Amino acid sequence: MAELSEALLSVLPSIRVPKAGDRVHKDECAFSFDTPESDGGLYICMNTFLGFGKQYVDKYFEKTGQRVYLHLKRTRKLKEEDANSSAGDPPRKKPTRLAIGVEGGFDIPEEKYEYDEHIKIVILPEYLDIPRDGLEGLPDMVKDRVSSAIEAILTADSASRKQEVQAWDGEVRRVSRHAFSLQQLPNGVRIPPCGWKCTKCDMRENLWLNMTDGSILCGRRYFDGSGGNNHAVEHYRETGYPLAVKLGTITPDGADVYSYDEDDMVLDPNLAEHLSHFGIDMLKMQKTDKTMTELEIDMNQRIGEWELIQESGVQLKPLYGPGYTGIRNLGNSCYLNSVVQVLFSIPDFKRKYVDKLEKIFRNAPSDPTQDFSTQVAKLGHGLLSGEYSKPASSDGEQQPDQKGIQDGIAPRMFKSLVGKGHPEFSTNRQQDAQEFFLHFINMVERNCRSSENPNEVFRFLVEEKLKCLATEKVKYTQRVDYIMQLPVPMEAALNKDELLEYEERKRQAEAEKQPLPELVRAKVPFSSCLEAYGAPEQVDDFWSTALQAKSVALKTTRFASFPDYLVIQIKKFTFGLDWVPKKLDVSIEMPDELDISALRGTGLQPDEEEMPDIAPPLVTPDEPKAPMLDESVITQLVEMGFPTDACRKAVYYTGNSGAEAAMNWVMSHMDDPDFANPLVLPGSSGPGSTVACPDPPSEDSVATIVSMGFSRDQAMKALRATNNSLERAVDWIFSHIDDLDAEAAMDISEGRSAAESISESVPVGPKVRDGPGKYQLFAFVSHMGTSTMCGHYVCHIKKGGRWVIYNDQKVCASEKPPKDLGYIYFYQRIPS
């Protein structure tokens, strides 16, 4: 006991009790995917509250000198009620929420288990063990301090738990701002308890009661033609009455309430009072219609592509070992899982992060959970090492759909870090895999500015040629891109007659309330998509410097270079005439080998004459000085949920050329740092102009930006331009690279030594690889569902001469890879 007391006294000053702002990492190792359930358990530093597996706790001690750790070891066992369950048990409740592991969502296997927990204190380097119940007999001062720290660590929400709660906050319905001030007209309307019908059509389901005037109207039309006829939303546009409740969902517990003004499902604390205005007693109502979430789940689950893409009808052979590690779904994170599986099948990403793992970990900052390179290296090693590619532990016979499930890895730290500060990727909502791919590529760019950059495998130059039809003169420009976005010309479908027949049978079935006929999917040739990509596009209202006036131009897009890996996105997601997002249900037979050599740009030809390189006037002669914006287009975009200022900029920068052009601008600029900033006209001062900052930037912020490869002067300038906001400064510096390059070049001409300027300047232009335009398919990501905001993603990757399907924790040899139904395709250059 004296030895234990002396050992604890020696480390007592370093033992801290976690405070409210401390992140306690007690679920996952900072450098690996070891957890308290791993063989070696988890060591939690009682000073920094970082967690480490057995492999890394010694290295952390050697680097920091932190000696005292709380060791957690959990052993999973089947709950007694599950072990004794019988075939007569009631069925599981049907999910009512598009979420995993939360109330009302899809169940997860952990519900069946409970844990035996073993807790002790470990002092390094001797590995002196002190059981939690072995503190009795120690001096009160020591015992109280250590006991308080242990209790606080055990009861604190873990860092991953806090992140999950914050992420799911986006899914919680908010109280409507109209709930406490809703106007209700004294018009004497009384609503019967049943027998409702839309007042503008014959719809008798999907009906919404406007809680201002009592109108009963049908809901929105869905992408597939089902749903309503949009009468409820049209009524809002005419009257401005904001709140409606879905009839048939009213129960004593609540109902589906939608706010057209807030464009979201909301809560109405005064719902009972508002309904009683129309003679409805909530306590006597029963549910007779599906909620919006139940409809979305049903719609997703009945689509035939789910079975095809997941190869559900075939008994697949599970695969284990290096490169065949599954990833747990952390709650609609399948988009992330699919993308990173593909990325770490590319040698450049392995070389950058996995092969340099030890160096990255050795140079990690004091909090490695917040370091991008550390967490990406940890993820890559977890996927490729094979350490976590093992069958999931099971205490009983697995169900058929559970065979092949792995324990896999749960990249909570990675997801939290790459989503930090992002309005979408920081939530647990489903996302667009293509948008996440570009978001991750952008983060790699920021963190590889002065070192090897694996993004070079995707990067290529696009050549755009604009030809003024009035003068026949041309203008060539180049830009960097990472994805080839391939349009889908539905008019080129090979089975038009079958599609027309299917649509007619579908209309009849809907009119007669009969089951829908078997789906007929449009078959569009890949060659037609390629032709549509390369076809000239007409640009109206083009400012021709040759004419010094507006003209019509033709824009042609070509490749100025061919990347090592060509990423092709099939543009399946579009908007209908009513601006409701929809997914094109299309089959495109993607070739195993692809030759796009014909799409290489040629540059200025001898028989072409360039337009003068003259900047257009700030206000063109036929425009008023204060530009008039089409308010109807702005309203359409705002009603779809986009920020008003962003919508105004979309209309301005597309020259009032209509809703479609403005929508395309919005979709192309959603990731811009100033996307939602107010419109500032060229030449004017405004919110976007540089503001002098009275306080000097912090050295930590300067050091962070300098570590990305920028000079100290550039870091200082970025911070001053953004009022010392580090996140905004990083966005600013990456959006002003051209200006910084020009200033660096000017420094050389003004007498600074070339070596000094080069060492402090950023590279002039991105590094682009080039080679033949011949490729072979090596991976594709597929989406199931009606929208990128819901559904499920999986990926198929060709490894060792065979196709492999990665479906979250399930990794199997693919029998029938659905190459015609993919969303994002990855082609690898064929060696010449």
Beta strands, then each sheet from edge to edge (+ up, - down):
strand 1: 42-45
strand 2: 51-52
strand 3: 68-78
strand 4: 113-123
strand 5: 128-131
strand 6: 174-175
strand 7: 207-210
strand 8: 216-218
strand 9: 243-246
strand 10: 257-259
strand 11: 264-267
strand 12: 317-318
strand 13: 460-468
strand 14: 474-481
strand 15: 484-486
strand 16: 522-523
strand 17: 537-544
strand 18: 549-559
strand 19: 565-570
strand 20: 573-575
strand 21: 581-583
strand 22: 586-587
strand 23: 593-595
strand 24: 774-784
strand 25: 792-799
strand 26: 802-807
strand 27: 810-813
strand 28: 824-829
sheet 1: 2+ 1- 3+ 4- 5+
sheet 2: 6+ 11+ 10- 9+ 7- 8+
sheet 3: 12+ 27- 26+ 25- 24+ 23-
sheet 4: 12+ 27- 26+ 25- 24+ 28- 19+ 15+
sheet 5: 14+ 13- 18+ 17-
sheet 6: 16+ 22+
sheet 7: 20+ 21-
end
